[in-house]
Amino acid sequence: MKYTKAIAKKMRELASQAYERELRRELEKLAEQFKSWQDEQIDTWDLENAVHKFHNGPARELYKRYTGLSPAEVLPYALFRKLITYEELPPEIDEEMRFMVDHIYTKYWTQEEPIHETE
């Protein structure tokens, strides 16, 4: 579908917000590892391993997803994962995004199912 410049700009902004929100979720998990290290519950090597796994796992997967797909492809995923809401969408694309979520994502994934590896 062809979008106006204003709609395309808003879609890029929403895709960027979704990326930031999902990355924040993953960084919060990593922050827990730093807290464990500060509390001396894990050693330096365990923390280094957690950072390495984060970099090669969630950080890389998210980067690939959000830089490798267009906003029109990212937004249905972000809506499905509740990273953005339908209220944030421009009304002009609401119906299209609902169709994509209802006919693609809900058939293949559940909300609880991770779409990227976190371990």
N, C-alpha and C positions, 0 to 999 in steps of 0.2 A: 504494500500500500504506500502511496505517496503522501507525505506529510508536509504541512506548511512549515516554514522556517521556525515559527514560534512554537509549534507543537514538537518539532524535532528537537529544538533546544530544551524544552521542558522534559522530553523523554530522556535526553542525555543527562540532565540534572538528576532525574529520578533514578536512573541506572547508577549514577555515581553515589547517590545517597544509599542505595541498596548495597553497593559494594562496601561502603564505609560501615554500614550497620552490620553486615555479615562478618567483615573483617574484625570489627570490634568484639563481636561474640567470641570469635576464635582467640583474639588477644586477651580477653578476660580469662580464658582457660589457661593461657600461658602465664598470665599474671599470678594465677594461683600457684604455679610452680615456683615463681620467684619468691612468693611469700613463704612457701615451704622451705626454700633455700635459706631465706633470711632467718627463719625460725629454727634453722639447723635440723629440719626433718629430712632433708635430702642433701646430698653433698654436691660439690661443684660439678662433678662429672655427670650426675643425674640431671642437673639443670642444663648443662651444655647439651646433653642428649635431647632434652625437651625442646630446646631452641632449634636444634638441628631438625627434629621431626616436624616442628611447626613450619620451618622454612621450606622443607622438602614436601610437606603434606598440604595442610590447609592453605597456607599463604600462596603456594604455587598453583593449587587448584583454583583458588579464587581469582588470582591474577589471570590465569588462562580463560576462565569463564567470562570475566568482566571486560577483558581486552580483546577477546577473540570473537565475541558475539556482538551483534548490533543491539542498540537499546530496545528495538521491537522484539528481539529474541530474549533479552534479559528481563524485561518487565513482567511477562507472564510468570517466569520462574520466581521473581522477587515477590509478586503478589501471592503466589502459591505458598511460598515459605514465610509469608507475613512479614517481610522486610519493608514493604511499603503497603499502603492501603489504597483501596479503590477511591477513597475520598481525595487522595493526593493526585490522582490522574486528571488530565484535562478531559472534560466530558466528551470531546470528539473521539477519543480512543477507548472509552470505557467499554463499549459493547465488544469491540475487537479483542480487547484484553480478557474480558470475561469468557469469550468464546475459546480463546487459546487456553486459559486455565482449565475451563470445564472439559474441554475435549482432548487435551494433551496431558497435562500434568496429573489431573485426578485419576486418569486411567493407568498411569505408570508408577506413581509414587504415593506414599502416605506422608503425612506431615512429620511423623516421627522418624521416618527412614532418612538416614544421612545421604546426601547427594555427593558428598566428598568424604574422604577418609580422614578421621580425626586422630587416629591412634598412630 
